[in-house]
Amino acid sequence: MNIFEEVESEVRSYCRSFPALFARGEGCRLYDQDNVAYLDFFAGAGALNYGHNPPAMKKRLLEYIEGNGITHGLDMATVAKGRFLQKFRDTILQPRNMHYKVQFPGPTGTNAVESALKLARKVTGREKILFFTQAFHGMTLGSLSISGNMFKREGAGLPLTNTICMPYDGYFGEEIDTIEYIDRMLESTGSGVDLPAAAIVETIQAEGGLNSASRQWLEGLQALCRKYDMLLIVDDIQAGCGRAGTFFSFENMNLEPDVVCLSKSISGYGLPMALCLIRPDLDIWEPGEHNGTFRGNNLAFITATEALHHWESGAFSADILRKGRLAEQRLRELEESFPELIDGVRGRGLLLGIVLRDKDMGSQLSKSCFQSRLLIETSGADSDVLKLLPPLIIDDESLEKGLDIIEDRVSAMAGNVLV
Ligand SMILES: Cc1ncc(COP(=O)(O)O)c(C=O)c1O
């Protein structure tokens, strides 16, 4: 492992949490150079919802490369991109009666967020962006300026301006309706709060400790956006693409965001790709006004098109929700067994977490799970939430196995043995 310590920057982090030399991946497992298998409840931080090297996508990709298909295309029209757009419209947008234009920003999540912020400012002529406590949207300056996490914000090294932080659903406890609070702040001529261009929200704060906003709260936020002429931007980069059980995390709610950001698992294969869905009348970009060299990752379009086959019927979604219920049930039982250690179960679908009472316990538990060959990370500003993010295609046996490991490690931590 010396080469990494000698040559790679100190900024590296996941190799510290998961200190193995990984050589290959298949489905919900990674294998190290000695062929030792690790169960993956991390799934590339949500970029591998369909697992490692899903066979159908790999086949399409190999055929495409073999045929000298275009790899890099900026935003030129290519067969691969055209097929993706067609499939996305037919499989995702039309069945949901959604009408959006698709913008391809640079290929990472933070690129999508940056372009959404720019567009909101351009459309409204306002400067401020409203964001929420515990939010995470990426590491470039615009995204950092709408992040709650102090450690990440400090990394910017300069003032993060033109944003307004407001309390997320439940931030002050169940009794306080934060939508009412935000409404007062926006309405009042004495609050010192300028009217924002947009509100950007995660329906589940995946990095921020797995807090979920209720349907009622999100609908309330949308009503506020309409009332004050702000855009509603949903950052579905981690909670979308099936993670919360449906393709978009806000399905079955009365929500029509003005902009939706997707990335992570949109390519289906872990290949870099991001997009913004834009309400057509807000698509006021001039040609080339927002661009970037790597917007046309055609290899990603190939796998993304294949990935969408999962969404042709409701079966995949039903299966994710079923496995989510199974996992949640097991976590609730764990909470009941160890109330002195666990302070709640959070999340939706297969984006679940257990809240640990002791702030240091999250990292210790993640480390302990790794020693039992389970990759699992923590979430929250204090890393106090153990975050389960298995690939959505995981089989029941592997899911149960991972949950057994978590149970065993929590039990060992408590100094107890489960009967
Ligand atoms: C909700 C959300 N938005 C944006 C991002 C940033 O994505 P990227 O790391 O690809 O820039 C992340 C990454 O974890 C995320 O979870």
The ligand as an SDF file (V2000), in Angstrom:
LIG
                    3D

 16 16  0  0  0  0  0  0  0  0999 V2000
  -27.2200   15.1500   -2.5990 C   0  0  0  0  0  0  0  0  0  0  0  0
  -25.8700   15.3280   -3.2370 C   0  0  0  0  0  0  0  0  0  0  0  0
  -25.6780   16.3460   -4.0970 N   0  0  0  0  0  0  0  0  0  0  0  0
  -24.5080   16.5410   -4.7130 C   0  0  0  0  0  0  0  0  0  0  0  0
  -23.4330   15.7000   -4.4750 C   0  0  0  0  0  0  0  0  0  0  0  0
  -22.1210   15.9530   -5.1610 C   0  0  0  0  0  0  0  0  0  0  0  0
  -21.8870   14.9990   -6.1330 O   0  0  0  0  0  0  0  0  0  0  0  0
  -20.3940   14.8200   -6.7060 P   0  0  0  0  0  0  0  0  0  0  0  0
  -19.5860   14.2460   -5.5750 O   0  0  0  0  0  0  0  0  0  0  0  0
  -20.5420   13.8700   -7.8410 O   0  0  0  0  0  0  0  0  0  0  0  0
  -19.9310   16.1590   -7.1090 O   0  0  0  0  0  0  0  0  0  0  0  0
  -23.5890   14.6300   -3.5790 C   0  0  0  0  0  0  0  0  0  0  0  0
  -22.4610   13.7310   -3.2890 C   0  0  0  0  0  0  0  0  0  0  0  0
  -22.4500   12.9690   -2.3620 O   0  0  0  0  0  0  0  0  0  0  0  0
  -24.8340   14.4370   -2.9520 C   0  0  0  0  0  0  0  0  0  0  0  0
  -25.0350   13.4340   -2.1020 O   0  0  0  0  0  0  0  0  0  0  0  0
  1  2  1  0
  2  3  1  0
  2 15  2  0
  3  4  2  0
  4  5  1  0
  5  6  1  0
  5 12  2  0
  6  7  1  0
  7  8  1  0
  8  9  2  0
  8 10  1  0
  8 11  1  0
 12 13  1  0
 12 15  1  0
 13 14  2  0
 15 16  1  0
M  END
$$$$
